[in-house]
Amino acid sequence: MSSEPLIQAVGLRKTFGDFTAVDGIDVEVAPGESFGFLGPNGAGKTSTMKIIGCTSPASGGTIRILGMDPATEASRIKARLGVVPQEDALDADLTVFENLLVYGRYFGLPRATVRARADELLEFAQLVDKRDEIVEKLSGGMKRRLTIARGLINTPQIVLLDEPTTGLDPQARHILWDRLFRLKREGVTLVLTTHYMDEAEQLCDRLVVMDKGRIVAEGSPRALIAEHASREVLELRFDVTDHAERAGDVAGIGRVEVLADRLLLYVENGDDALEAVTARGAHPMSSLVRRASLEDVFLRLTGRSLIE
């Protein structure tokens, strides 16, 4: 497999009038990599994905996808991309199998090829028993798996997934993660956006953290947590309206972040830190020791939570 980047963007920009959605970002995605854009709504993730998917032109900078320029070779690029949008956009009146057949014909594939590929994808998506079911009757998780299967009908080199598990229950999310792991093992390059830090940690080899159209950090999930957080986090809730009032009670024990409803104390050992807090006579209503996550990285870099 070539080591040349499948996606390479330099100084990429996207503006809408006076609003800048993507503000001069540099991105490279290697073959076989699972690459993520992490950030809250409005960070510029979806605008970037639309540029990569050749559905929205860049306003500035340069981008090459599979060695081609989207401005002049969009059709050739799209033929080698699989796209899984935020909204499923399935034809609710057709069956599961018919949805795959119709979508496959958009790529000009022979009917026999599409039918054979559709059968393979039903197996992959664990939807064989729903083959002749009308899509409208499927659960949300099944519709999401069908949308991913549909995006694979043309055997793409790159699959773009925009918020792949939004709105799904935990069981459906884990089933979907398993399907994506399988794709990655088969050598398919995945590019996804998400605002779920656990999803990014599970699925991404490497990611960029975006805020207000810019990249504020880049690396593997583990490297980003090691660089910008601590091994553990002690969450403390006090009986106060403003937790900033209690920040002084824990000063010097570890780095402190003040949120509206709690204090976060970044330490190497959360249990030891809690002992130190109570030894000072500070008694929180509740406490929780957890490992640091990408949520903490984003909070450190931007001063706000991913879920705000």
Helices and strands as residue ranges (DSSP letters): E 7-16, E 19-29, E 34-38, H 45-52, E 60-65, H 70-78, E 81-84, H 96-105, H 111-124, G 128-130, G 135-137, H 140-151, E 158-162, H 170-185, E 189-194, H 197-203, E 206-211, E 214-219, H 221-228, E 232-237, G 243-250, E 255-258, E 263-267, H 270-279, E 286-291, H 294-302
